Amino acid sequence: MTSVDPVLTQKQIAESFSNGNFETTFPFLAKTLEWNIVGDKTLVGREAVIEECKQVSNYFETITTKFTTLNVISEKNCVAVNGTAEFIRNGERLSFVSASDVYTFNDKNELQRIDSYCIK
């Protein structure tokens, strides 16, 4: 993969991903990206991450989501985002999650690693 034009900042890419706006981040995913969803699974490779994002997006279409970003910390090639997510269907809360995501970028402004921590 060639270097990506920096249309979005690393902070914007991280916030988009954390808030479920996955598709806007796809051009910035490194071919060798690893997404470690702590306590659940690790996805390896750009295509595996995109497939997971598409499945999550399909689920999001069946519910109402309310994402709240509490903090975004950015330094060098690393961005950390923490916040909450509420999932609602037919007026009833399905779940409420507190989450933190740590994003590591390579020198091409591509997302190289994601570590996601979620507490229900």
N, C-alpha and C positions, 0 to 999 in steps of 0.2 A: 504494500500500500504506500502511496506517495504521501508526502506531507500535506496536511489539510490546511486550507486557508483559514485563518483565525476569525471566522465570522462571529462565533460566540466565544466569550471568555471562558476560562476554566471554571470560574464561579458560576456562570450561566449554565454551562453544560451540567455541572453537578446538581444545581438546583432543579433544572428540568428533569433530570433522571429521578431525583428524590421525590419529585411531585408527580411522577407517573407520566410525564410528557416524553416518553422514550424515543419516539420517532425522530424528534429534532436532534437527538444525540447520536443517532446511527452513523452519520458521516465522521464522527469523532471517536469511534471505537477502534482500538488497535486490533490487528488481526490476532494477536496472541493474548487478548484481554482475558483476565480471570476475575470472576465475580464470586466471592466467598460470602454466602448467606449463612452466617455463623449459626451452628446448631441444626442446619437443614441440609445444605448441599453446596457444592462448588461447581460453577459452570466454567468451562475452559474453551476459549476461542470465540471470536466475534460472532460467528453464525449461531453458536449455542446460546449466547447471551441475547441475540436478536430474537431467536425463537422463544425464549423464556419471556422476554418483554412483550412479544405479541400475544402470548397466552395470558399474561397478566392484564394487558390492555383489553382483551376480549372479556375477561372477568369484570373489569372496571365498567364496561358498557352495560352490565346487567345490574349495577348498583349505583347509588349516589356516593361519591367520595368527597370528603372534606379534609384537605391537607393543610396543616399549619406549620410553617417553617419558624422555628424558634431562634436558631443561631446558624450562621454560616461563617466559617473561619477558613481563610485562604492564606497559604504561604508557599512560595516557590511553586513546585509542581504538585502540591497537595491541597485538597479542599475537604473540609469536614462539614456535614450538614446534619442538624438534628431537629426533630420536630415530632408531630403527631399526625395520625391518620384515623379518620372515623369512616366506617363503612356502613351504609344505611340502605335498607330495602323496605319498601312499603311503609315508610315512617318508623321502622324499628331498627335500632342499632344492632348490627351483626357483630361488629367488633370495634375495638379501639386499641390502637397500637402506638407505642412510643418507640421511635427509631432514631438511629444514628448511622450515617453512611460516611465512610472515609474513601475518598477518590484520589488515586495517584495517576498522574499524567506523565507521558514520556516527553522527550524534547521536541517531538513533532506536534505537540498539543493534542495528542491522542490519549484517550482514556486507557490506561494500562492495567489497572487493578481497582476493584471495588470491594470493600469489606462492609457488609451490612449487618447491623445488630438490631433486632426487633424484640420488644417485650409486649406481650398481650395483656 
